[in-house]
Amino acid sequence: MATDYDAPRGGGDESSDDSIEELKGRRSESSDGKVDVDEFDAAEGLELPGADLSGEELTVQVLPKQQDEFTCSTCFMVRHRSQLAGEDAQGRPVCKECAGG
């Protein structure tokens, strides 16, 4: 069946069409003009991609791998031994996420 896409659409209930004035009234009722100040405060600490961060220093303390941790041979993430799924064919440790379980 061919469809004429240039023909006006008469999609059913014509009584649901609202006038422009009514739509404008609804829009002004729903937006009260208040601005969430918290959003601006939260965004103030964010940096845009490509921003110059050469003068910034890292404040994260990096710890060496602990005795109860291992490095997954697939994703190279340091994980707790509770995340150990087993070993691969070469005997290297694999985490549960990479093992699929």
N, C-alpha and C positions, 0 to 999 in steps of 0.2 A: 504494500500500500504506500503510495507516494504521499509525502507531506509537504504542504505549501508553507514554507517558513516565512513568507512575506505577508501572509494573511493575518489580520488582527486576531488576537487571542480572545476568546470568550470563555475563559476558564471557569464556568460554573456560577457561583454566587456573586452577583454584581452589587448586592447590598453591603458587602464588606468593604467597599472602597470608601476611604475617608477623605475628607476635604483637606486641602493644604493647611488651612487655618487650624483645623482640629489636630492635625499631626504636629504643627508647631507648638500648640498649647500643651500637648502631651510631652513634648521634648523639654519644654521649659519647666514643667512640673517635676519631671524625673531628675533633672540636674539642678541642684540647688546652689552650685557655684562654690561649694566648699572644697578646699584643696587639702589632701592628706599630707600634713607637714612631715610625718614620719618617713614617707617615701623620699622626700628631699634630703632628710638627714641621713638616711641609709645610703643614698646614692652619692653623697658627698665624699665618702671614703673610697669609692670605686675609681679605678683608673681605666681610661679608654684604651682599646688595643692600639699599639703603636706609640704609646706615651713614653716619654723619656724617663726611665727609672734608673739611670746611671748613678744618681746621687743617693739612692736608697740603699739601706743595709738590711740584710735578712736578720730576723730576730728569732729564727727557728733553731732549736738545738737538735743536732743530728746525733743519734746514738748509734754505736756499732751494733752489729747483729748479736743478739743475746744467745745464751746457751739453749734456751727453749724455743728458738726460732730456726727456720730454714729458708733457703732461697729456692723458689720453684724454678725448675729447669725449663719450663715452657713460657711463663709470663715474667720471670725474673723478679717477682715481688718477694719481699721478705715477709714471711707469714709465721704465725704461731704454730707450734707442733700439732695443735688440735685440728688444724686445717690440712694436715698431711694425708693424702689419699693413698699414697704408695710410691712406687718407683717406676720409671720408664724402662725400656728394654736395655738401656745402658747402665741402669742402677742409680740414676739420678732422681732426686725427690720431685714429686709432682703434687700440686695442691688439689683440693677437692673441686675447685671451680674449673680448673683446666682439665681434670679427669672426667668432668661431666657429672659429678655427683654432689 
